[in-house]
Amino acid sequence: MNKEEIKKKLVLALDVEDINEAKNLVDIMSPYIGTFKVGLQLFCGYGLEIINYIKEKNSNFFLDVKLHDIPNTVQKAAFNVVKNGAVFFNVHSTGSIEMMRAAKKGALEASEKYNLKKPLILAVTILTSISEEVLNNELENKLKLKDFVIKLAKNAKLAGLDGVVASGKEIRVIKEACGEEFIVLAPGIRPKWSVKDDQKRIVTPYEAIKDGADFIVLGRAITKAEDKIDAIEKIYKEIQGEI
């Protein structure tokens, strides 16, 4: 896999407190990262300011706010997400097939009205911070975690969404259940030389891409690194099997 192919698959989570720190990450990482993820932490603090900055740099952004509400509200929110230029965004799959269909409807309405490219819409299956023990005991869902993820992925496909956000540990089973063209974005990615932090179901960049991930989300291994260029270059080498 060449460097341009790797770049397209890499998503950097701008999970930082300060807008200037976020802008600096965009400036430094643009040559290496295909898409920048704007999550709740940054979006609630700075909203469109960071989004517009990413767009000014001709970079893609993934609005990771995990829409989860009644269908009508989600439809209107999805309309505004696309209106503001998100390349892709996500919803919670547990919001129901009807809600996911409403998200798609809102997104298509905005793309047609403003002559914008239709974004990818992904459904979050199970957060990578949730273990099977939490799923079974706290949430009282007695399904195996893998089986529940597959069910949610199938619901997303039935709703007409483009793919799902799921742990790297479930990439292959999702592809087998929903088809190779069904997109899987894998968070909880940790280079083999980094710490695990609060993620429970993690894989390395090499493992995720080998298993078929269309996108992988990188975060603290880069954002907290003293030498960020060295960190991302090591990740490239790891994906290429050089380290």
Buried (B, 14 or more C-beta within 10 A) or exposed (E): EEEEEBBBBBBBBBBBEEBEEBBEBBEBBBEBBBBBBBBEBBBEBBEEEBBBBBBEBEBBBBBBBBBBBEBEBBBBBBBEBBBBBBBBBBBBBBBBBEBBBBBBBBBBBBBEEEEBEBBBBBBBBBBBEBBBEBBBEEEEBEEEBBEBBBBBBBBBBEBBBBBBBBBBBBBBBBBEBBEEEBBBBBBBBBBEEBEEEEBBBBBBBBBBBBBBBBBBBBBBBBBEBEEBEEBBEBBBEBBBEEE
